[in-house]
Amino acid sequence: MRSIGEMARDSGLGVSALRFYDRAGVLGPAWVDPASGYRWYAPEQLDEARLLARLRRVGMPLADIRLVLAGWSGEDADLVRGLLGAHLRRLEQGLAEARSEFSTIRELLDHRENPMTASPLTGTVRLSLPAPALAAALDAVRFATGRDPELPMLGGVLFDIEGDALRVVATDRYRLAVARTDADGHRGSREQVVVATPLVDAMRALLSGDESARFVVEGDRVTLEAGERQASGQRLAHDFPDYRRLVQLPPGRRVVVEVPALREALENGPVRVAEDREPGRSARDISVLTTVDDKTVLVCGDGAPDNGTGTGTDNEDRDTGTGGLGYHVGVDRGFLLEALAAGDRDRLVLEFGPAPTAPLAIRRADDKGAFSLLMPVRLDD
């Protein structure tokens, strides 16, 4: 017999998924301990659980999954083959419709006046920046740079120059980070330049002292000078997405958290394992968070508040009753840990949106110009 934890590990289904499918009458345990409530699974159920995991990954409806499992051990496989064939046809039809819609969108894109690839800059930009402030800004966003070769415009950091401010921005679609620092010397209109990640890293390596740094854009070439040293290279010839639209979020619950306590709760607390459906991305550890009375963030076990680990500015007085509980939101644990490190404060503000589909914001209480957003992970169960 396997415990629910062992079954989850061997089958590829999370503990929460096994409990969900038990409640749904799809795959129940062979025996439940009446005293403890622990679920135990028979050896022959492992194959069914692995089959269930496969059907789940291809998005088969729950009603069909139930019938597939019911007919799996029978002598007549016609029902199972029919259900598999019907779902495959739905997927193929959906793919055909998706191709048609994408074709239309590409045609609309081709007819736009502004192409996606930006023309090289023809003017010159010269900025003077405090080296420590620029270093801190780059450190706050570097973790969110993209690595997808099909999206080269995300493979670097946006330097957004407007008035006496420089904002640096990075995103890989799943997270976005913004930081701001004062700048002198630019009197023209707003300028934006995307600097490739290797050049950003070379620039950051120069910023070890307290001197001023000089950021120069001449045509398609970008240079950072610090003292007698410099790093220079070509800017990325692509437009960056309009990040200002992405950061306009509706108000939600704001909780001030003690970062060391939250980090410990994340590293030692319960996680779900989610297999990523995008090519090249492996399974991820997902932490499930909720709030209590806008004072505490809980790292939940199986989505259950009473199995969670709390962290906040006033844990000792928190009310753990369900009346003050927020919704559950799933986030990539590694991404959240990186965002907390980039926040570089012992206390940070976690801002939960009005729904579990809204991004989770990580903000500095003392610096409104530096923050990051994490896209939530869908909790199927």
C-alpha positions as CSV (number, residue, x, y, z in Angstrom):
1,M,0.0,0.0,0.0
2,R,1.2,3.5,-0.8
3,S,0.5,6.6,1.3
4,I,-1.0,9.6,-0.5
5,G,2.5,11.3,-0.5
6,E,4.1,8.2,-2.0
7,M,1.3,7.9,-4.6
8,A,1.8,11.6,-5.5
9,R,5.5,11.1,-5.9
10,D,5.3,7.9,-8.0
11,S,2.3,9.0,-10.2
12,G,3.1,12.6,-11.0
13,L,-0.2,13.8,-9.5
14,G,0.1,16.2,-6.6
15,V,-1.4,15.4,-3.2
16,S,-4.0,18.0,-3.7
17,A,-4.9,16.5,-7.1
18,L,-5.3,13.0,-5.6
19,R,-7.6,14.5,-2.9
20,F,-9.5,16.4,-5.6
21,Y,-10.0,13.3,-7.7
22,D,-11.1,11.3,-4.6
23,R,-13.8,13.9,-3.9
24,A,-14.8,13.9,-7.5
25,G,-15.3,10.1,-7.5
26,V,-12.7,9.5,-10.1
27,L,-9.8,7.8,-8.2
28,G,-10.4,7.1,-4.5
29,P,-8.0,5.4,-2.1
30,A,-8.3,1.7,-1.5
31,W,-8.5,2.3,2.3
32,V,-8.9,5.3,4.6
33,D,-7.7,4.9,8.2
34,P,-10.8,5.7,10.2
35,A,-8.8,7.1,13.1
36,S,-6.4,9.4,11.3
37,G,-8.1,9.9,7.9
38,Y,-5.0,9.0,6.1
39,R,-5.5,7.7,2.6
40,W,-3.8,4.5,1.4
41,Y,-3.6,3.3,-2.2
42,A,-3.3,-0.3,-3.5
43,P,-0.4,-1.2,-5.8
44,E,-2.6,-1.7,-8.9
45,Q,-3.9,1.9,-8.5
46,L,-0.5,3.3,-9.5
47,D,-1.1,2.6,-13.2
48,E,-4.5,4.2,-13.0
49,A,-3.0,7.3,-11.4
50,R,-0.3,7.6,-14.0
51,L,-3.0,7.2,-16.7
52,L,-5.0,9.9,-15.0
53,A,-2.0,12.2,-15.0
54,R,-1.5,11.7,-18.7
55,L,-5.2,12.5,-19.4
56,R,-5.0,15.5,-17.2
57,R,-2.0,16.9,-19.1
58,V,-3.8,16.7,-22.4
59,G,-6.8,18.5,-21.0
60,M,-9.4,15.8,-21.2
61,P,-12.7,16.7,-19.5
62,L,-13.4,15.2,-16.1
63,A,-16.5,13.4,-17.3
64,D,-14.5,11.6,-20.0
65,I,-11.6,10.8,-17.6
66,R,-14.1,9.1,-15.3
67,L,-15.3,6.9,-18.2
68,V,-11.8,6.1,-19.4
69,L,-10.8,4.9,-16.0
70,A,-14.0,2.9,-15.6
71,G,-13.4,1.1,-19.0
72,W,-9.7,0.8,-18.7
73,S,-9.6,-2.7,-17.1
74,G,-12.5,-4.1,-19.1
75,E,-12.1,-6.6,-21.9
76,D,-13.8,-4.3,-24.5
77,A,-11.6,-1.3,-25.2
78,D,-13.9,0.3,-27.7
79,L,-15.3,2.8,-25.2
80,V,-11.8,4.0,-24.2
81,R,-10.6,4.2,-27.8
82,G,-13.7,6.2,-28.7
83,L,-13.2,8.7,-25.9
84,L,-9.5,9.1,-26.8
85,G,-10.4,9.6,-30.4
86,A,-13.1,12.1,-29.7
87,H,-10.8,14.2,-27.4
88,L,-8.1,14.1,-30.0
89,R,-10.5,15.4,-32.7
90,R,-11.5,18.2,-30.3
91,L,-7.8,19.1,-29.8
92,E,-7.2,19.1,-33.6
93,Q,-10.2,21.2,-34.2
94,G,-9.1,23.6,-31.5
95,L,-5.6,23.8,-33.1
96,A,-7.1,24.5,-36.5
97,E,-9.2,27.3,-35.1
98,A,-6.2,28.7,-33.3
99,R,-4.1,28.6,-36.4
100,S,-6.8,30.6,-38.3
101,E,-7.0,33.2,-35.5
102,F,-3.3,33.6,-35.4
103,S,-3.1,34.0,-39.1
104,T,-5.7,36.8,-38.9
105,I,-3.8,38.5,-36.1
106,R,-0.5,38.3,-38.1
107,E,-2.2,39.9,-41.0
108,L,-3.5,42.7,-38.8
109,L,0.0,43.1,-37.4
110,D,1.5,43.3,-40.9
111,H,-0.8,46.2,-41.8
112,R,0.1,48.2,-38.7
113,E,2.0,51.4,-39.5
114,N,4.6,50.8,-36.8
115,P,6.6,47.6,-37.2
116,M,7.6,45.5,-34.3
117,T,11.3,46.0,-35.1
118,A,12.3,49.5,-34.2
119,S,14.5,51.6,-36.4
120,P,18.0,52.5,-35.0
121,L,18.2,55.6,-32.9
122,T,19.7,58.5,-34.8
123,G,20.2,60.9,-31.9
124,T,22.5,61.0,-29.0
125,V,21.6,60.5,-25.3
126,R,24.0,61.3,-22.5
127,L,23.1,60.7,-18.9
128,S,24.9,61.2,-15.6
129,L,23.9,58.7,-12.9
130,P,25.0,57.9,-9.4
131,A,26.7,54.5,-9.7
132,P,25.3,53.0,-6.5
133,A,21.8,53.9,-7.5
134,L,22.1,52.5,-11.0
135,A,23.7,49.3,-9.5
136,A,20.8,48.9,-7.1
137,A,18.3,49.4,-9.9
138,L,19.9,46.8,-12.2
139,D,20.0,44.4,-9.2
140,A,16.3,44.9,-8.7
141,V,15.3,43.8,-12.2
142,R,18.0,41.5,-13.5
143,F,16.3,38.3,-12.3
144,A,13.3,39.0,-14.5
145,T,15.1,39.1,-17.9
146,G,13.8,36.6,-20.5
147,R,15.7,33.7,-22.1
148,D,13.4,32.7,-24.9
149,P,15.2,33.0,-28.3
150,E,11.9,33.6,-30.1
151,L,11.3,36.7,-28.0
152,P,14.6,38.6,-28.3
153,M,13.1,41.9,-27.3
154,L,12.7,40.4,-23.8
155,G,16.3,39.2,-23.6
156,G,17.6,42.3,-22.0
157,V,16.7,45.3,-19.8
158,L,14.8,48.3,-21.0
159,F,16.4,51.7,-20.2
160,D,13.4,54.1,-20.3
161,I,14.7,57.7,-20.2
162,E,12.3,60.5,-19.5
163,G,13.0,63.9,-18.0
164,D,15.2,63.5,-14.9
165,A,14.5,59.9,-14.4
166,L,15.7,56.5,-15.7
167,R,13.6,53.5,-15.3
168,V,15.0,50.0,-15.9
169,V,12.5,47.3,-16.7
170,A,12.8,43.5,-17.4
171,T,10.2,40.8,-18.1
172,D,10.1,37.2,-19.2
173,R,6.2,37.2,-19.4
174,Y,5.9,35.3,-16.1
175,R,7.4,38.2,-14.0
176,L,8.1,41.8,-14.5
177,A,10.4,44.1,-12.5
178,V,10.8,47.9,-12.5
179,A,13.2,50.2,-10.8
180,R,13.9,53.9,-11.0
181,T,16.8,56.2,-10.4
182,D,17.5,59.9,-10.9
183,A,19.4,61.0,-14.0
184,D,20.9,64.3,-15.2
185,G,21.7,65.5,-18.6
186,H,18.8,64.5,-20.8
187,R,16.6,67.4,-22.0
188,G,15.0,65.8,-25.0
189,S,11.9,63.7,-25.4
190,R,11.4,60.2,-24.0
191,E,13.9,57.7,-25.2
192,Q,13.8,53.9,-24.8
193,V,16.7,51.5,-25.5
194,V,16.9,47.7,-24.8
195,V,20.3,46.5,-23.6
196,A,21.1,42.8,-24.0
197,T,21.5,40.9,-20.8
198,P,25.3,40.1,-21.3
199,L,26.0,43.8,-21.8
200,V,23.8,44.7,-18.8
201,D,25.9,42.3,-16.7
202,A,29.1,43.9,-18.0
203,M,27.8,47.3,-17.1
204,R,26.8,46.1,-13.6
205,A,30.3,44.9,-13.0
206,L,31.7,48.4,-13.5
207,L,29.5,49.9,-10.8
208,S,31.5,49.1,-7.8
209,G,32.4,52.6,-6.5
210,D,30.6,55.7,-5.4
211,E,31.5,57.8,-8.5
212,S,29.1,59.0,-11.1
213,A,28.4,56.8,-14.2
214,R,27.8,58.1,-17.7
215,F,25.3,56.3,-19.9
216,V,25.6,57.2,-23.6
217,V,23.5,56.2,-26.6
218,E,24.8,57.1,-30.0
219,G,22.8,55.6,-32.9
220,D,22.5,51.9,-32.2
221,R,25.5,51.8,-29.8
222,V,25.2,51.9,-26.0
223,T,28.0,52.7,-23.6
224,L,28.4,52.9,-19.9
225,E,31.4,54.6,-18.4
226,A,32.5,54.4,-14.8
227,G,35.8,56.0,-13.9
228,E,38.4,54.9,-16.5
229,R,36.4,51.8,-17.5
230,Q,33.6,51.3,-19.9
231,A,31.3,48.6,-21.3
232,S,29.9,49.1,-24.8
233,G,27.8,47.3,-27.4
234,Q,24.9,47.4,-29.8
235,R,21.4,47.9,-28.4
236,L,18.7,45.3,-29.3
237,A,16.9,46.4,-32.4
238,H,13.5,45.6,-31.1
239,D,10.7,47.4,-29.3
240,F,10.0,46.5,-25.7
241,P,6.3,46.0,-24.7
242,D,4.5,48.9,-23.1
243,Y,5.2,48.0,-19.5
244,R,3.2,50.9,-18.2
245,R,0.0,49.1,-19.3
246,L,1.2,46.0,-17.5
247,V,1.7,47.6,-14.2
248,Q,-1.8,49.3,-14.0
249,L,-3.3,46.9,-11.4
250,P,-6.6,47.2,-9.6
251,P,-6.2,47.6,-5.8
252,G,-6.1,44.5,-3.6
253,R,-5.0,43.3,-0.2
254,R,-1.7,44.7,1.0
255,V,0.3,42.8,3.6
256,V,3.7,43.9,5.1
257,V,5.8,40.7,5.5
258,E,9.0,39.9,7.3
259,V,11.1,38.7,4.5
260,P,13.4,36.2,6.5
261,A,10.3,34.6,7.9
262,L,8.5,34.4,4.6
263,R,11.6,33.0,3.0
264,E,11.9,30.3,5.6
265,A,8.2,29.4,5.2
266,L,8.6,29.1,1.5
267,E,11.8,27.0,1.6
268,N,10.5,24.6,4.3
269,G,6.7,24.8,3.7
270,P,4.5,22.6,1.5
271,V,4.6,22.9,-2.3
272,R,2.7,21.5,-5.3
273,V,4.6,20.2,-8.3
274,A,3.3,21.5,-11.6
275,E,4.4,20.2,-14.9
276,D,4.9,23.1,-17.3
277,R,3.2,22.6,-20.6
278,E,5.6,25.0,-22.4
279,P,8.5,23.3,-24.3
280,G,11.8,23.8,-22.5
281,R,10.3,24.4,-19.1
282,S,10.5,21.7,-16.5
283,A,8.3,20.9,-13.6
284,R,8.0,23.8,-11.1
285,D,7.4,23.9,-7.3
286,I,4.3,26.0,-6.7
287,S,3.6,27.6,-3.3
288,V,0.0,28.4,-2.4
289,L,-0.5,31.7,-0.6
290,T,-3.4,33.3,1.2
291,T,-3.9,36.2,3.6
292,V,-5.5,36.5,7.0
293,D,-7.1,39.8,7.9
294,D,-4.7,41.7,5.7
295,K,-2.0,41.1,8.4
296,T,-0.5,37.7,7.6
297,V,0.5,35.7,4.6
298,L,0.1,31.9,4.9
299,V,2.0,29.3,2.9
300,C,-0.7,26.7,2.6
301,G,-0.5,23.0,2.6
302,D,-3.0,21.5,0.1
303,G,-4.8,24.8,0.0
304,A,-5.8,24.3,3.7
305,P,-5.2,27.4,5.9
306,D,-4.8,25.4,9.1
307,N,-1.9,23.4,7.5
308,G,-0.1,26.6,6.5
309,T,2.9,28.5,7.8
310,G,2.2,32.1,8.6
311,T,4.4,35.1,8.2
312,G,3.6,38.8,8.7
313,T,4.3,41.8,10.9
314,D,2.0,40.7,13.7
315,N,1.7,36.9,13.6
316,E,1.0,36.6,17.3
317,D,-2.3,38.5,17.2
318,R,-3.6,37.1,13.9
319,D,-7.1,35.7,13.7
320,T,-7.0,32.3,11.9
321,G,-10.7,32.1,11.5
322,T,-12.0,31.7,8.0
323,G,-13.8,35.1,8.1
324,G,-10.5,37.0,7.4
325,L,-9.1,34.6,4.9
326,G,-8.3,35.7,1.3
327,Y,-8.4,33.5,-1.7
328,H,-5.6,31.1,-2.6
329,V,-3.1,32.1,-5.2
330,G,-0.4,29.9,-6.6
331,V,3.0,31.3,-7.5
332,D,6.3,29.7,-8.7
333,R,8.3,29.3,-5.5
334,G,11.6,30.0,-7.1
335,F,10.3,33.1,-8.8
336,L,9.0,34.5,-5.5
337,L,12.2,33.7,-3.7
338,E,14.2,35.6,-6.4
339,A,11.8,38.5,-6.2
340,L,12.2,38.7,-2.4
341,A,16.0,38.7,-2.8
342,A,15.8,41.4,-5.5
343,G,13.6,43.5,-3.2
344,D,16.6,43.8,-0.9
345,R,14.6,44.7,2.3
346,D,13.9,42.9,5.5
347,R,10.3,44.0,5.1
348,L,8.4,44.1,1.9
349,V,4.8,44.6,0.9
350,L,2.9,41.8,-0.9
351,E,-0.1,43.1,-2.8
352,F,-2.7,40.5,-3.8
353,G,-5.1,41.6,-6.5
354,P,-8.9,41.3,-6.4
355,A,-8.9,37.8,-7.8
356,P,-6.5,34.8,-7.9
357,T,-5.8,35.5,-11.6
358,A,-4.3,38.9,-10.9
359,P,-0.5,39.3,-10.6
360,L,1.1,39.3,-7.2
361,A,3.0,42.5,-6.6
362,I,6.2,42.7,-4.4
363,R,6.9,46.3,-3.4
364,R,9.3,48.2,-1.2
365,A,7.5,50.3,1.4
366,D,10.2,53.0,1.2
367,D,10.6,53.1,-2.6
368,K,7.5,53.3,-4.9
369,G,9.8,53.2,-7.9
370,A,11.0,49.7,-7.4
371,F,8.7,46.7,-7.5
372,S,8.1,43.4,-9.3
373,L,5.0,41.4,-10.5
374,L,4.6,37.6,-10.6
375,M,2.0,36.0,-12.8
376,P,-0.1,33.5,-10.7
377,V,-0.1,29.8,-11.5
378,R,-3.5,28.3,-12.2
379,L,-4.6,26.0,-9.3
380,D,-6.6,23.3,-11.1
381,D,-7.6,21.5,-8.0
